[in-house]
Amino acid sequence: MKWAWGLAMAVVAACLVGPRLESCGPFLSSMLFTTYHGALPGEFEKGRVGVLRPHFYRRDLLLAYRTLSGIRMSPGEAPPAAEVRATPAPTHAELWLKARGAAVADAAPERVREQKKLPGSDYQFFENCLDGAFDAAAATLQDRVAKWGAASPNVAEWVRGQDQVFQNCTEGESIPRELTSGDALLAADRRYQIGAAQFYAGQYDTAEASFDRIAADGASPWHEMAPYLAARACIRNGTIAGKAGKLQQAEERLRAILKDPARKPWHAPAQGLLDFVRAHLEPGERLIELGELLMQPDLGPQLERVLTDYTSIWDRTGEAAAGRSDVADWISSFQGRGRPVETWRAKRTAPWLVAALVWGDGADEELMAAARAVQANSPAWASVTYWGIRRQILAGETVAARQWADQALAAQAAGPVANLLRSERLKLASDWREFLTFAPRTPAAVGGIDGEGPPTGEAVKKKPAAFDLDSVTPINEHVPLSLWADAIKSDLVPRDLQCDLARAGWVRAVLLDDAPTARTMAVRVAELTPELAGEMKTYLGARDARAAKFAAVFLMLRGPGFEPVVRSGFDRSTPVMEMDSFRDNWWNLIGNAGPDGQRDADHEALYDLYPKGELGPAGFLTSAQRAAGDAERKRMKETAGNAVNFLGAEAIAWAQAHAEDPRVPESLHRVVEATHYGPADGKKSKEYSQQAFDILHRRYPSSEWTKKTKYWY
């Protein structure tokens, strides 16, 4: 009766599923230089834990504790690889409907929805009918067709009853009628369908009684399974409906099944349900048991169940096993609620060494010596090295920290661990060359609505190296243009980052009226970016400085992706010369100027090194260089802080002085466009918009650009 077993286990799982909350987009991917919530897929299977962080999901902390304790994940414990399909696989509900349609000619429901609202909630749902329920229904239907024949009235009646059962997955009460005459098997199936419908409808007391009656009917094919089903109804009554005493009743029923040798086929699933019940009734004891089980090797698929149950209990009850389980105490301490240094001194284990380095104060010589003694092939190496260097940095031991970081980077050249080590080494940069050496990072992961994943996809291929916020913040805020000009040809800077610096540096030089540097940047942009080469050559061919500036303004108006700053992570999602539908167009250096300096979970690791939020090293520039960079930034904000206003003023001034220039109509149209799709600041931007609109319609009534400009904003 495998189909019945599948249905039973599906409903067990339904008891464990929490509410699902959904929200709306847009959801854009972000480049991550280290993961925020846990290890990337496959890391634990390789015996690695990376750099552990206190805000990792507890599931990953459990696996990390196990790995640090010397228990490596075996092949049988690894989760199966996700299947990649060109089209989404059909759901189990869809497969049921397909099987139903193949068996009977009656019109099938258009779809079956699996979720039901939690009682008393408008927005939270639980999985009422899980995959196994639909698989079991399809298997039972196949069995009944083989017995009765596809054209049998019995099959048609069975299907009608099953349709009603699944109506309760989402909607209210739809209970099949009882059959008092006819085929005995069909009547027995119907009694089971009635109990299942009552269960899915939330009539748990009635469903429990129905399953008890089936258990008393030795002729029913559902007789052996029924006591287990009644226990399920008790569990759902206690968890979903919140009825007092039902979990205790479920425990009694399940223990009775386990004591009955005649019900041996149901012992394993009954034990699983009993563990679930005890997790609610005795959470501390169950956490201790799960912690002990976690430390056994070669658990196979059971490991995933241990992790799920442990985190579920912890999330619901908190630190129920505090003081009675080393793994529970370690997780609590690692997340900031304990005394890890004292515990490490007592136990001297790798998990506690990592926790002590994260939360201990000062440069403890004994602790640091233990960290330096960890070998590079140890799963603890990345964590103790990163946190140990951080302790030295915060303690002001810069010489020792530089030496340790350089040695560590020699052993770990790429990946998320290397990115974190490079951020530490960048913090210690003493000059511009060191800054450029350690500023570039490689993508470690991609974050989005579905969480964190491996760095794959076209966007990563286009951006194999990037800056993090600790790099772009000082570049944008304090580095003078003279050093930007050096960086765009430096062999320390990857080619794609040279391109970013050259394009942003060209805009910056134009805004600062630094014509020589602007020309230098334009030449490099043309060399590095073929799609902009023609535009840059037009700029470089301008006859004088004023004409060159308008050529630049005209290009910026046509290219909403031009901006005087470099970005961390991915580039703007839309090409430079195209309008972004989410209004990521041009720049605003005044007020909320974008990502620079904002605390962002994607860059949370940087705040280990910059707890006050002032990202980026301070000692790599000379006083003269920093003063020049600060002065340039100040002047740029004063004269061109808002792109809409700067471009509008320049374009209107050129139009008034060069009415015959054939580019003027288009430039005025794009000023109006910029006030709609760019960072307009209110009254001032509206004035530019109206002025450009008036000049365009008054002087160039027949222009195609006038016809496209029907409104001002």
C-alpha positions, 0 to 999 in steps of 0.5 A: 500500500505504498500509495497510502503511505505516501498520503500519510507522510504528506499530511505529516509534512503538512503539519510541519509547514509554516506560514508563507508570506509573499510580496511583489517586485521588482526583484533585481539581483545583486552581486555578493562578495561573500554570502550573508545567510550561509555557505554556498551549495556544495561547500559543506560537502567539500568539508569547507565552512568558509568564514562563519558569521553570526547571522548565518542561518542556524541550519548552516551553523549546525552543519558548520559545528559538525564540520568543525568538530571533525565530521565531514558530510558523506555522499549519502548526506548531501542533498540531491542536486537540483534538476535543471529543466528548460520548462518547469516540471509539472506539479504533483497536483497537475500530474493528478489531474492528468491521471484523472483525465486519462481515466475518466471522461468527466470534465476535470477541475481546471486546477487544484490549489494546495494552500489554505489560509491559516485560521484567523489570518488573511495573508498567511497560508499553509500547505494543506494538501502536499505532493504525496496526497496527489500521488496517492490519489493517482495510484489508488485511481490506477488500482481501481481502474485495473479492478473495475475497468475505466468505464465502470460507474464505480470509477466515476463515483470514486473520482467524484468523491476524490474531486470533493476531497481536494476541493477542501485543500483551499476552499471550505467544506465539501464532504462526499456523501456516504455510500450505503449500497453497492460495491463494498470496496467503493463504500470503504474508499468513500468512508476514507474519502469522507475522513480525508475531506473532513481533515482537509476541511479543518474538521479535525475532531470529526476526521479523527472519529471517522478514522477511528471507525475505519480502524474498527472495520477489519474489512476496510483496506484502510483499516491498518492505516487508520490509527495513524491517520487519527493521530495525524488529525490530533496533531493538526487539531493541536497545531493548526487549530490550537486545541488544548490537549490534542498533542498529548492525545496524539502522543498516546495514539502514536505510542500505542502504534509503536507498541503493537507488533502487528502495526510494524509497517507503521512504526517508522512513520509513527516514530517520525510523528512522535518526534514531531509531537515531542518537539512541541511538548518537550522541546528542550529534550528533543533539541538535546537528542537532535544535537547528539544525533547530529554528531553521528557520522553517515546519517544519510538522508536523515541528516536533512530531517535532523537539521529541519527539526532542530531549526524548527524547534529552536525558532519556535522555542528559543534556547530550550536546551541552553546549558545542556547541549554543547551545540546549542550553547555554541550557536547561542554564543556564536550569535552573541549570547554567551561567554565564548572565550571562557568556554574555549579556554575550558574546551579548546575545540575548533567551534569554540575557538571561532566563537571566541575570536568573533566575540572576544575583546582585545588582542588575547595572546593565547587566543591569537596563538591558537588561531595562528596555529590552525593549518590551512587544510583545516575547515576552521582556517578561513574563519579563525584567520579572518576573525584573527586578523580583524582583531589585530586591525581593531587593536591597532596591530597593523604591521602584524595584521598586514603580514598575516593577511598577506600570508593568508592571501597567498594561500587563498587567492580567489573566492569569498574567503579571499574577498574578505581577506582582501577587504582586511588588507585594503583596510591596511593599505598605506598608499595608492598602489596598495589600494589598487592591489586589494580593491578589486574583488571577484563575485562570490554569489548572487543575491535576489528574491530567491536568496543567495546562489552561486555566481552564475549567469550572463551578468557575472560573465560580463563582470568577472571583477568588481569593486565593493563599497569599501573601494568605491566609497573612497574613490568617489568621495576622496580620490582626486582625478589625477589618480583616476587617470592613473588607475585607468591604465594600471596593470593592478586594475582589471580591464572591466574596472578600468572601463568603469573608472574611465567612463565615470572619470570622463563625466567627472572631468567634464563636470569639473571643467578639467578638459585635459583629463576629460580628453584622457578619459575619453580616449581610454573609454574609446579604447575599452568600450567599442560601443561608445568609441564613435561617441567619444571620437565625436567629443574629441573632435570638438573645435573648442572647449565650449563646443566640447562641453556641449558635445559631452552634455548632449551625449550625457542627455542621450546616455542616461547611464553616464554618471560621475561615480563608480558602482559596487557590484554589478553595473547599471542593469540597462546599457549606458545609452538606454533609459532604465525602466526603473528610473536608474538614470543619470545621477544625484550627488545631493542628499540620498546619492545612491548606495554610497555609505548606506548600510546594506545587508549585501555588504554587511561584512564590511561593518566588521572592519568599519563599525562606525559606517565610514567605509574604506581605508583612510591612510592610503592617500597623502594629505595633499591627495585627499584635500584635492579629492575632497575639493573636487567632490565639493565643487562637483556637488555644488555645480552639478550635484543634480544631473537634471538641473546641470544638463538642463542648464547647459543645454538651454544655454547652448540653445539660446546661443547656438539656435542653428545647431541641428542638435538643439531640438533633440537636446531640448527634448531630452531635457524634458525627458530627463525631468520625467525619468531622471532625479528631478528635484522639484521646482528647479527641475520643473523650471528647466523642463518648462523652459526647454519645452517652450523653446522647442515648440516656439523655435522648432515647431516642425522638428520631429523632436517637437512632435515627440515632446507633447508635455513638460514635467 
